[in-house]
Amino acid sequence: MPRTAGHFTIRPRMKFSLAVYSAPHSAQAAASALRFARALLHEGHELYRVFFYCDGVHIGSSLSTPPQDELDLLAGWQALQQQHQLDLVVCIAAAQRRGVLSDSEANRLEKPAANLAPGFELAGLGQLADAVAQSDRLITFGG
């Protein structure tokens, strides 16, 4: 509940985590997640973790090249990550199924190349469970 101090409203700072399930350009949910993240950080809240799951793992692919007139979600998340040192986690199992690989996974699986973008890391569902436990709110986008 907001408190007031003189003419100012003091809102409690909350810790959020986001789960993004939608592919980058197949639905509005992926773009909404980025806009929501920017807004909550602007309002002074904490963003504990962003977990990309299901088709949302494609957001972490360095091969994504949207047309010039469309929002570049990869660049948007990378810029936000650099500004706020965000924890951008891509589900390793979902990523592997969809061909999004880190250098170490590409080597382990004997694939010719990796495409996980800088600023993103691969991890398991335990990181989503940790985000739920550590955050005041988990907001999901897509599904």
Residue pairs with C-beta under 8 A, 6 or more apart in sequence:
1 12
2 9
2 10
2 11
2 12
3 9
3 10
4 10
11 43
11 44
13 44
13 45
13 46
14 40
14 45
14 46
14 136
14 137
15 45
15 46
15 48
15 134
15 135
15 136
15 137
16 40
16 45
16 46
16 47
16 48
16 135
16 136
16 137
16 138
16 139
17 47
17 48
17 49
17 50
17 51
17 131
17 132
17 134
17 135
17 137
17 138
17 139
18 33
18 36
18 37
18 47
18 49
18 50
18 51
18 138
18 139
18 140
18 141
19 50
19 51
19 53
19 56
19 128
19 131
19 138
19 139
19 140
19 141
20 29
20 30
20 33
20 50
20 51
20 52
20 53
20 56
20 59
20 140
20 141
20 142
21 29
21 53
21 54
21 55
21 56
21 140
21 141
21 142
21 143
22 29
22 30
22 33
22 54
22 55
22 56
22 141
22 142
22 143
23 30
23 55
23 56
23 58
23 59
24 30
24 58
24 59
24 64
24 66
24 73
24 74
25 66
25 70
25 73
26 55
27 142
29 141
29 142
29 143
30 56
30 59
30 73
30 141
30 142
31 71
31 73
32 141
33 50
33 141
33 142
34 71
34 73
34 76
34 77
34 80
36 139
36 141
37 47
37 50
37 80
37 86
38 80
40 47
41 47
41 80
41 84
47 84
47 86
48 87
48 131
48 134
48 135
49 86
49 87
49 88
49 89
49 127
49 130
49 131
49 134
49 135
50 77
50 86
50 87
50 88
50 89
51 89
51 91
51 127
51 128
51 131
52 59
52 60
52 88
52 89
52 90
52 91
52 94
52 120
53 91
53 94
53 128
54 91
54 94
54 142
54 143
55 98
55 142
56 94
56 141
56 142
57 90
57 91
57 94
57 95
57 98
57 100
58 64
58 98
58 100
59 73
59 74
59 77
60 74
60 77
60 88
60 90
60 95
60 100
60 116
60 117
60 120
61 74
61 100
61 115
61 116
61 117
62 74
62 115
62 116
62 117
62 118
63 115
64 72
64 73
64 74
64 117
66 72
66 73
74 117
77 86
77 88
77 119
77 120
78 117
78 118
78 119
80 86
81 88
81 119
81 120
82 119
86 119
87 121
88 119
88 120
88 121
89 120
89 121
89 122
89 123
89 127
89 128
90 100
90 116
90 120
90 121
90 122
90 123
91 122
91 123
91 124
91 125
91 128
92 105
92 122
92 123
92 124
93 124
93 125
95 101
95 105
95 116
95 122
96 105
96 109
99 115
100 115
100 116
101 109
101 111
101 113
101 114
101 115
101 116
102 114
102 116
102 121
102 122
103 114
103 116
105 111
105 114
105 116
105 122
106 112
106 113
106 114
116 122
131 138
132 138
